[in-house]
Amino acid sequence: MTFRRRASVPRVALGCGHDNEGLFVGAAGLLGLGRGMLSFPTQAGARFNNKFSYCLVDRAASSKPSSMVFGDLAVSRAARFTPLLKNPKLDTFYYVELLGISVGGVLVRGISASLFRLDRTGNGGVIIDSGTSVTRLTRPAYEALRDAFRVGAARLKRAPEYSLFDTCFDLSGMTQVKVPTVVLHFRGADVSLPAGNYLIPVDDKGTYCFAFAGTMSGLSIIGNIQQQGFRVVFDLAGSRIGFAPRGCA
């Protein structure tokens, strides 16, 4: 495989699909970025010093392309880092330690690190995943976050539920909207989300929904809507993940 500036990686294992269905119909292919043995970062690790990063633009509001960087230049100086955790039962995901979440500058009561703990059997935990759109939090954490956001956004006109979103607002006719801040507190890194990363349009009528959802699984997933606009740095050599705001420039 040869990339820009003639950076090449020999002997890359590829897979071919003959009956592709579901969300990726029409795609030319997928670049696997996980930690498994067949992922591209694992196969090309030595070539790129086990470092890569991406910045995902808002696909609904930006004409700029998303970008990926491999090698030492992938590590942004503006990034705040949190350690990577290992799950011996499932080696393909990037696990991190989420300690809590703030809404409107106040830690949400009912959300504690214990809700996101990865146990000895490999269950639970929090992963960073570019292939999941909406962040899914284990149900008790999601309900506490949702309720705190509803209180902070009580002045906004509510709208009916939409798909998997149970907290939506009618913002039609409004030119300026004030919403509570949301901050994810990882070990060593506080990630303050722009409003567009958690309140998203779902139609052309001015309906916006709170872009988190609950899950009955013990596994929580930080999805790509919450990651957009950040340069997300995977420093596998240093066993850490970083977040640099405004990283798509």
Phi and psi restraints in degrees (value plus and minus 20) as a CYANA .aco file:
   2 THR   PHI    -137.8   -97.8
   2 THR   PSI     112.8   152.8
   3 PHE   PHI    -132.5   -92.5
   3 PHE   PSI    -199.2  -159.2
   4 ARG   PHI     -74.8   -34.8
   4 ARG   PSI     131.1   171.1
   5 ARG   PHI      43.9    83.9
   5 ARG   PSI       2.8    42.8
   6 ARG   PHI      42.1    82.1
   6 ARG   PSI       5.6    45.6
   7 ALA   PHI     -96.1   -56.1
   7 ALA   PSI      99.7   139.7
   8 SER   PHI    -142.7  -102.7
   8 SER   PSI     130.4   170.4
   9 VAL   PHI    -147.5  -107.5
   9 VAL   PSI      96.2   136.2
  10 PRO   PHI    -102.7   -62.7
  10 PRO   PSI     140.1   180.1
  11 ARG   PHI      35.9    75.9
  11 ARG   PSI      27.8    67.8
  12 VAL   PHI    -107.3   -67.3
  12 VAL   PSI     106.5   146.5
  13 ALA   PHI     -95.8   -55.8
  13 ALA   PSI     108.2   148.2
  14 LEU   PHI    -141.7  -101.7
  14 LEU   PSI     136.8   176.8
  15 GLY   PHI    -142.0  -102.0
  15 GLY   PSI     129.7   169.7
  16 CYS   PHI    -139.4   -99.4
  16 CYS   PSI     119.8   159.8
  17 GLY   PHI    -127.1   -87.1
  17 GLY   PSI     121.4   161.4
  18 HIS   PHI    -134.5   -94.5
  18 HIS   PSI     -32.2     7.8
  19 ASP   PHI    -164.0  -124.0
  19 ASP   PSI      57.2    97.2
  20 ASN   PHI    -109.0   -69.0
  20 ASN   PSI     102.9   142.9
  21 GLU   PHI    -150.7  -110.7
  21 GLU   PSI     156.1   196.1
  22 GLY   PHI      64.7   104.7
  22 GLY   PSI    -167.7  -127.7
  23 LEU   PHI     -89.6   -49.6
  23 LEU   PSI     -40.2    -0.2
  24 PHE   PHI    -125.0   -85.0
  24 PHE   PSI      -2.0    38.0
  25 VAL   PHI     -81.3   -41.3
  25 VAL   PSI     110.6   150.6
  26 GLY   PHI      72.5   112.5
  26 GLY   PSI     -31.4     8.6
  27 ALA   PHI     -95.5   -55.5
  27 ALA   PSI     125.8   165.8
  28 ALA   PHI     -92.4   -52.4
  28 ALA   PSI     -41.3    -1.3
  29 GLY   PHI     142.8   182.8
  29 GLY   PSI    -199.6  -159.6
  30 LEU   PHI    -147.0  -107.0
  30 LEU   PSI     119.5   159.5
  31 LEU   PHI    -123.3   -83.3
  31 LEU   PSI      86.4   126.4
  32 GLY   PHI     -92.5   -52.5
  32 GLY   PSI     104.5   144.5
  33 LEU   PHI    -132.9   -92.9
  33 LEU   PSI      -8.4    31.6
  34 GLY   PHI     -93.9   -53.9
  34 GLY   PSI    -188.3  -148.3
  35 ARG   PHI    -120.2   -80.2
  35 ARG   PSI     -19.0    21.0
  36 GLY   PHI     -90.0   -50.0
  36 GLY   PSI     149.8   189.8
  37 MET   PHI     -86.6   -46.6
  37 MET   PSI     -45.7    -5.7
  38 LEU   PHI    -116.9   -76.9
  38 LEU   PSI     -20.0    20.0
  39 SER   PHI     -90.4   -50.4
  39 SER   PSI     136.0   176.0
  40 PHE   PHI     -84.3   -44.3
  40 PHE   PSI     -63.6   -23.6
  41 PRO   PHI     -79.5   -39.5
  41 PRO   PSI     -51.7   -11.7
  42 THR   PHI     -93.8   -53.8
  42 THR   PSI     -65.5   -25.5
  43 GLN   PHI     -86.0   -46.0
  43 GLN   PSI     -55.0   -15.0
  44 ALA   PHI    -124.0   -84.0
  44 ALA   PSI      -7.3    32.7
  45 GLY   PHI     -74.3   -34.3
  45 GLY   PSI     -67.2   -27.2
  46 ALA   PHI     -84.9   -44.9
  46 ALA   PSI     -53.9   -13.9
  47 ARG   PHI     -88.4   -48.4
  47 ARG   PSI     -52.8   -12.8
  48 PHE   PHI    -137.4   -97.4
  48 PHE   PSI       3.3    43.3
  49 ASN   PHI      36.3    76.3
  49 ASN   PSI       8.9    48.9
  50 ASN   PHI      35.8    75.8
  50 ASN   PSI      22.2    62.2
  51 LYS   PHI    -160.4  -120.4
  51 LYS   PSI     116.5   156.5
  52 PHE   PHI    -175.9  -135.9
  52 PHE   PSI     144.0   184.0
  53 SER   PHI    -171.7  -131.7
  53 SER   PSI     140.1   180.1
  54 TYR   PHI    -160.7  -120.7
  54 TYR   PSI     138.6   178.6
  55 CYS   PHI    -153.5  -113.5
  55 CYS   PSI     100.7   140.7
  56 LEU   PHI    -119.4   -79.4
  56 LEU   PSI     101.4   141.4
  57 VAL   PHI    -102.1   -62.1
  57 VAL   PSI     143.0   183.0
  58 ASP   PHI     -90.1   -50.1
  58 ASP   PSI      90.0   130.0
  59 ARG   PHI     -87.9   -47.9
  59 ARG   PSI     -36.1     3.9
  60 ALA   PHI    -114.0   -74.0
  60 ALA   PSI     -32.8     7.2
  61 ALA   PHI    -154.2  -114.2
  61 ALA   PSI     -15.1    24.9
  62 SER   PHI    -149.0  -109.0
  62 SER   PSI     120.8   160.8
  63 SER   PHI    -115.1   -75.1
  63 SER   PSI     -27.0    13.0
  64 LYS   PHI     -99.6   -59.6
  64 LYS   PSI     128.1   168.1
  65 PRO   PHI    -100.7   -60.7
  65 PRO   PSI     134.1   174.1
  66 SER   PHI     -91.0   -51.0
  66 SER   PSI     145.0   185.0
  67 SER   PHI    -163.8  -123.8
  67 SER   PSI     135.1   175.1
  68 MET   PHI    -149.7  -109.7
  68 MET   PSI     126.6   166.6
  69 VAL   PHI    -152.0  -112.0
  69 VAL   PSI     114.3   154.3
  70 PHE   PHI    -134.4   -94.4
  70 PHE   PSI     123.9   163.9
  71 GLY   PHI      81.3   121.3
  71 GLY   PSI    -190.2  -150.2
  72 ASP   PHI     -81.9   -41.9
  72 ASP   PSI     -50.7   -10.7
  73 LEU   PHI     -88.2   -48.2
  73 LEU   PSI     -31.6     8.4
  74 ALA   PHI     -90.9   -50.9
  74 ALA   PSI     -40.5    -0.5
  75 VAL   PHI    -108.4   -68.4
  75 VAL   PSI      84.9   124.9
  76 SER   PHI     -94.8   -54.8
  76 SER   PSI     117.9   157.9
  77 ARG   PHI     -90.0   -50.0
  77 ARG   PSI     -40.0     0.0
  78 ALA   PHI    -106.5   -66.5
  78 ALA   PSI     -22.6    17.4
  79 ALA   PHI     -95.9   -55.9
  79 ALA   PSI     123.1   163.1
  80 ARG   PHI    -123.7   -83.7
  80 ARG   PSI     111.8   151.8
  81 PHE   PHI    -128.6   -88.6
  81 PHE   PSI     128.6   168.6
  82 THR   PHI    -148.4  -108.4
  82 THR   PSI     124.1   164.1
  83 PRO   PHI     -87.0   -47.0
  83 PRO   PSI     127.4   167.4
  84 LEU   PHI    -102.6   -62.6
  84 LEU   PSI     120.0   160.0
  85 LEU   PHI    -125.7   -85.7
  85 LEU   PSI     135.8   175.8
  86 LYS   PHI    -131.9   -91.9
  86 LYS   PSI     116.2   156.2
  87 ASN   PHI    -128.8   -88.8
  87 ASN   PSI      86.9   126.9
  88 PRO   PHI     -83.9   -43.9
  88 PRO   PSI     -38.5     1.5
  89 LYS   PHI    -108.5   -68.5
  89 LYS   PSI     -38.6     1.4
  90 LEU   PHI    -170.3  -130.3
  90 LEU   PSI      81.5   121.5
  91 ASP   PHI    -112.8   -72.8
  91 ASP   PSI     -19.8    20.2
  92 THR   PHI    -107.4   -67.4
  92 THR   PSI     -36.4     3.6
  93 PHE   PHI    -120.8   -80.8
  93 PHE   PSI     137.4   177.4
  94 TYR   PHI    -118.2   -78.2
  94 TYR   PSI      82.7   122.7
  95 TYR   PHI    -111.7   -71.7
  95 TYR   PSI     119.8   159.8
  96 VAL   PHI    -154.4  -114.4
  96 VAL   PSI     148.2   188.2
  97 GLU   PHI    -124.5   -84.5
  97 GLU   PSI      91.1   131.1
  98 LEU   PHI    -116.8   -76.8
  98 LEU   PSI     101.3   141.3
  99 LEU   PHI    -113.8   -73.8
  99 LEU   PSI     -49.5    -9.5
 100 GLY   PHI     158.2   198.2
 100 GLY   PSI     157.0   197.0
 101 ILE   PHI    -157.9  -117.9
 101 ILE   PSI     117.1   157.1
 102 SER   PHI    -127.2   -87.2
 102 SER   PSI     124.0   164.0
 103 VAL   PHI    -147.4  -107.4
 103 VAL   PSI     104.9   144.9
 104 GLY   PHI      42.7    82.7
 104 GLY   PSI      10.1    50.1
 105 GLY   PHI      62.0   102.0
 105 GLY   PSI     -13.8    26.2
 106 VAL   PHI    -143.7  -103.7
 106 VAL   PSI     111.2   151.2
 107 LEU   PHI     -79.6   -39.6
 107 LEU   PSI     113.9   153.9
 108 VAL   PHI     -94.2   -54.2
 108 VAL   PSI     102.1   142.1
 109 ARG   PHI     -89.0   -49.0
 109 ARG   PSI     121.1   161.1
 110 GLY   PHI      76.4   116.4
 110 GLY   PSI     -29.0    11.0
 111 ILE   PHI    -131.3   -91.3
 111 ILE   PSI      97.1   137.1
 112 SER   PHI    -152.0  -112.0
 112 SER   PSI     143.8   183.8
 113 ALA   PHI     -80.6   -40.6
 113 ALA   PSI     -46.9    -6.9
 114 SER   PHI     -83.9   -43.9
 114 SER   PSI     -46.9    -6.9
 115 LEU   PHI     -90.3   -50.3
 115 LEU   PSI     -40.2    -0.2
 116 PHE   PHI    -133.6   -93.6
 116 PHE   PSI      -7.7    32.3
 117 ARG   PHI     -94.3   -54.3
 117 ARG   PSI     117.7   157.7
 118 LEU   PHI    -106.8   -66.8
 118 LEU   PSI      96.9   136.9
 119 ASP   PHI    -108.8   -68.8
 119 ASP   PSI     157.7   197.7
 120 ARG   PHI     -88.5   -48.5
 120 ARG   PSI     -40.0     0.0
 121 THR   PHI    -108.9   -68.9
 121 THR   PSI     -20.6    19.4
 122 GLY   PHI      71.3   111.3
 122 GLY   PSI     -12.7    27.3
 123 ASN   PHI    -114.3   -74.3
 123 ASN   PSI     137.4   177.4
 124 GLY   PHI      61.1   101.1
 124 GLY   PSI    -177.4  -137.4
 125 GLY   PHI      69.2   109.2
 125 GLY   PSI     156.9   196.9
 126 VAL   PHI    -150.9  -110.9
 126 VAL   PSI     112.7   152.7
 127 ILE   PHI    -140.0  -100.0
 127 ILE   PSI     132.0   172.0
 128 ILE   PHI    -117.2   -77.2
 128 ILE   PSI     101.7   141.7
 129 ASP   PHI    -157.8  -117.8
 129 ASP   PSI      99.5   139.5
 130 SER   PHI     -97.6   -57.6
 130 SER   PSI     -35.9     4.1
 131 GLY   PHI    -110.5   -70.5
 131 GLY   PSI     -22.2    17.8
 132 THR   PHI    -128.8   -88.8
 132 THR   PSI     110.8   150.8
 133 SER   PHI     -97.9   -57.9
 133 SER   PSI     -80.2   -40.2
 134 VAL   PHI    -114.4   -74.4
 134 VAL   PSI     111.9   151.9
 135 THR   PHI     -83.7   -43.7
 135 THR   PSI     108.6   148.6
 136 ARG   PHI    -131.1   -91.1
 136 ARG   PSI     105.3   145.3
 137 LEU   PHI    -134.7   -94.7
 137 LEU   PSI     125.0   165.0
 138 THR   PHI     -72.6   -32.6
 138 THR   PSI     122.3   162.3
 139 ARG   PHI     -70.3   -30.3
 139 ARG   PSI     -68.4   -28.4
 140 PRO   PHI     -79.6   -39.6
 140 PRO   PSI     -58.0   -18.0
 141 ALA   PHI     -88.8   -48.8
 141 ALA   PSI     -62.1   -22.1
 142 TYR   PHI     -82.8   -42.8
 142 TYR   PSI     -65.3   -25.3
 143 GLU   PHI     -83.5   -43.5
 143 GLU   PSI     -58.6   -18.6
 144 ALA   PHI     -85.4   -45.4
 144 ALA   PSI     -62.6   -22.6
 145 LEU   PHI     -84.3   -44.3
 145 LEU   PSI     -67.6   -27.6
 146 ARG   PHI     -79.1   -39.1
 146 ARG   PSI     -65.4   -25.4
 147 ASP   PHI     -84.9   -44.9
 147 ASP   PSI     -58.5   -18.5
 148 ALA   PHI     -86.4   -46.4
 148 ALA   PSI     -58.8   -18.8
 149 PHE   PHI     -88.1   -48.1
 149 PHE   PSI     -59.5   -19.5
 150 ARG   PHI     -80.9   -40.9
 150 ARG   PSI     -59.6   -19.6
 151 VAL   PHI     -84.3   -44.3
 151 VAL   PSI     -65.3   -25.3
 152 GLY   PHI     -88.0   -48.0
 152 GLY   PSI     -43.8    -3.8
 153 ALA   PHI    -128.8   -88.8
 153 ALA   PSI       6.6    46.6
 154 ALA   PHI     -82.4   -42.4
 154 ALA   PSI     -44.1    -4.1
 155 ARG   PHI     -99.7   -59.7
 155 ARG   PSI     -32.6     7.4
 156 LEU   PHI    -103.4   -63.4
 156 LEU   PSI     126.8   166.8
 157 LYS   PHI     -94.8   -54.8
 157 LYS   PSI     104.8   144.8
 158 ARG   PHI     -95.3   -55.3
 158 ARG   PSI     131.6   171.6
 159 ALA   PHI    -144.7  -104.7
 159 ALA   PSI     143.3   183.3
 160 PRO   PHI     -81.7   -41.7
 160 PRO   PSI     139.1   179.1
 161 GLU   PHI     -80.0   -40.0
 161 GLU   PSI     131.8   171.8
 162 TYR   PHI    -156.3  -116.3
 162 TYR   PSI      97.1   137.1
 163 SER   PHI      33.2    73.2
 163 SER   PSI    -143.6  -103.6
 164 LEU   PHI    -106.5   -66.5
 164 LEU   PSI     -20.1    19.9
 165 PHE   PHI    -112.0   -72.0
 165 PHE   PSI     106.2   146.2
 166 ASP   PHI    -126.5   -86.5
 166 ASP   PSI     -16.2    23.8
 167 THR   PHI    -152.4  -112.4
 167 THR   PSI      78.3   118.3
 168 CYS   PHI    -147.7  -107.7
 168 CYS   PSI     139.1   179.1
 169 PHE   PHI    -156.4  -116.4
 169 PHE   PSI     126.9   166.9
 170 ASP   PHI    -115.5   -75.5
 170 ASP   PSI      83.9   123.9
 171 LEU   PHI    -127.3   -87.3
 171 LEU   PSI      -2.8    37.2
 172 SER   PHI     -81.8   -41.8
 172 SER   PSI     117.2   157.2
 173 GLY   PHI      61.4   101.4
 173 GLY   PSI     -23.5    16.5
 174 MET   PHI    -115.0   -75.0
 174 MET   PSI     114.6   154.6
 175 THR   PHI    -119.5   -79.5
 175 THR   PSI     -38.9     1.1
 176 GLN   PHI    -165.1  -125.1
 176 GLN   PSI     112.8   152.8
 177 VAL   PHI    -153.2  -113.2
 177 VAL   PSI     113.1   153.1
 178 LYS   PHI    -126.3   -86.3
 178 LYS   PSI     104.5   144.5
 179 VAL   PHI    -147.7  -107.7
 179 VAL   PSI     137.5   177.5
 180 PRO   PHI     -84.0   -44.0
 180 PRO   PSI     126.4   166.4
 181 THR   PHI     -93.3   -53.3
 181 THR   PSI     134.4   174.4
 182 VAL   PHI    -151.3  -111.3
 182 VAL   PSI     106.3   146.3
 183 VAL   PHI    -147.7  -107.7
 183 VAL   PSI     108.9   148.9
 184 LEU   PHI    -113.3   -73.3
 184 LEU   PSI     105.5   145.5
 185 HIS   PHI    -123.8   -83.8
 185 HIS   PSI      78.3   118.3
 186 PHE   PHI    -111.1   -71.1
 186 PHE   PSI     143.6   183.6
 187 ARG   PHI     -84.1   -44.1
 187 ARG   PSI      94.2   134.2
 188 GLY   PHI      68.0   108.0
 188 GLY   PSI     -27.1    12.9
 189 ALA   PHI    -168.1  -128.1
 189 ALA   PSI     100.1   140.1
 190 ASP   PHI    -117.9   -77.9
 190 ASP   PSI     102.7   142.7
 191 VAL   PHI    -130.5   -90.5
 191 VAL   PSI      87.1   127.1
 192 SER   PHI    -107.8   -67.8
 192 SER   PSI      97.1   137.1
 193 LEU   PHI    -104.5   -64.5
 193 LEU   PSI     114.4   154.4
 194 PRO   PHI     -82.8   -42.8
 194 PRO   PSI     133.1   173.1
 195 ALA   PHI     -77.6   -37.6
 195 ALA   PSI     -54.6   -14.6
 196 GLY   PHI     -88.3   -48.3
 196 GLY   PSI     -30.2     9.8
 197 ASN   PHI    -111.0   -71.0
 197 ASN   PSI     -25.1    14.9
 198 TYR   PHI    -159.2  -119.2
 198 TYR   PSI     -27.2    12.8
 199 LEU   PHI    -146.3  -106.3
 199 LEU   PSI      85.7   125.7
 200 ILE   PHI    -141.5  -101.5
 200 ILE   PSI     129.1   169.1
 201 PRO   PHI     -93.8   -53.8
 201 PRO   PSI     120.5   160.5
 202 VAL   PHI    -139.8   -99.8
 202 VAL   PSI     -25.7    14.3
 203 ASP   PHI    -174.2  -134.2
 203 ASP   PSI    -195.0  -155.0
 204 ASP   PHI    -120.6   -80.6
 204 ASP   PSI      -1.4    38.6
 205 LYS   PHI    -127.4   -87.4
 205 LYS   PSI     -14.7    25.3
 206 GLY   PHI      73.3   113.3
 206 GLY   PSI      -2.9    37.1
 207 THR   PHI    -109.9   -69.9
 207 THR   PSI     105.8   145.8
 208 TYR   PHI    -142.0  -102.0
 208 TYR   PSI     123.2   163.2
 209 CYS   PHI    -146.2  -106.2
 209 CYS   PSI     131.3   171.3
 210 PHE   PHI     -93.0   -53.0
 210 PHE   PSI      93.5   133.5
 211 ALA   PHI    -106.7   -66.7
 211 ALA   PSI      31.8    71.8
 212 PHE   PHI    -148.1  -108.1
 212 PHE   PSI     140.4   180.4
 213 ALA   PHI    -168.0  -128.0
 213 ALA   PSI     140.6   180.6
 214 GLY   PHI    -115.4   -75.4
 214 GLY   PSI     142.0   182.0
 215 THR   PHI    -162.8  -122.8
 215 THR   PSI     124.4   164.4
 216 MET   PHI     -99.7   -59.7
 216 MET   PSI     -31.9     8.1
 217 SER   PHI     -93.0   -53.0
 217 SER   PSI     134.7   174.7
 218 GLY   PHI     -96.8   -56.8
 218 GLY   PSI     -34.3     5.7
 219 LEU   PHI    -105.0   -65.0
 219 LEU   PSI     107.0   147.0
 220 SER   PHI    -123.9   -83.9
 220 SER   PSI     126.5   166.5
 221 ILE   PHI    -150.0  -110.0
 221 ILE   PSI     104.3   144.3
 222 ILE   PHI    -108.2   -68.2
 222 ILE   PSI      90.0   130.0
 223 GLY   PHI    -109.9   -69.9
 223 GLY   PSI    -198.2  -158.2
 224 ASN   PHI     -97.4   -57.4
 224 ASN   PSI     -40.7    -0.7
 225 ILE   PHI     -84.1   -44.1
 225 ILE   PSI     -61.9   -21.9
 226 GLN   PHI     -92.7   -52.7
 226 GLN   PSI     -41.0    -1.0
 227 GLN   PHI    -107.1   -67.1
 227 GLN   PSI     -37.9     2.1
 228 GLN   PHI     -81.0   -41.0
 228 GLN   PSI     119.4   159.4
 229 GLY   PHI      69.5   109.5
 229 GLY   PSI     -37.3     2.7
 230 PHE   PHI    -113.7   -73.7
 230 PHE   PSI     124.0   164.0
 231 ARG   PHI    -105.8   -65.8
 231 ARG   PSI      93.9   133.9
 232 VAL   PHI    -116.0   -76.0
 232 VAL   PSI      96.1   136.1
 233 VAL   PHI    -123.4   -83.4
 233 VAL   PSI     105.1   145.1
 234 PHE   PHI    -127.6   -87.6
 234 PHE   PSI      73.3   113.3
 235 ASP   PHI    -114.2   -74.2
 235 ASP   PSI      64.7   104.7
 236 LEU   PHI     -92.5   -52.5
 236 LEU   PSI     -46.1    -6.1
 237 ALA   PHI     -85.1   -45.1
 237 ALA   PSI     -55.7   -15.7
 238 GLY   PHI    -117.1   -77.1
 238 GLY   PSI     -16.6    23.4
 239 SER   PHI      33.2    73.2
 239 SER   PSI      34.5    74.5
 240 ARG   PHI    -172.4  -132.4
 240 ARG   PSI     137.4   177.4
 241 ILE   PHI    -142.5  -102.5
 241 ILE   PSI     117.0   157.0
 242 GLY   PHI    -142.7  -102.7
 242 GLY   PSI     138.0   178.0
 243 PHE   PHI    -150.4  -110.4
 243 PHE   PSI      98.9   138.9
 244 ALA   PHI    -135.0   -95.0
 244 ALA   PSI      96.5   136.5
 245 PRO   PHI     -86.5   -46.5
 245 PRO   PSI     134.6   174.6
 246 ARG   PHI      32.2    72.2
 246 ARG   PSI      28.5    68.5
 247 GLY   PHI    -115.3   -75.3
 247 GLY   PSI     -16.2    23.8
 248 CYS   PHI    -112.2   -72.2
 248 CYS   PSI     -23.4    16.6
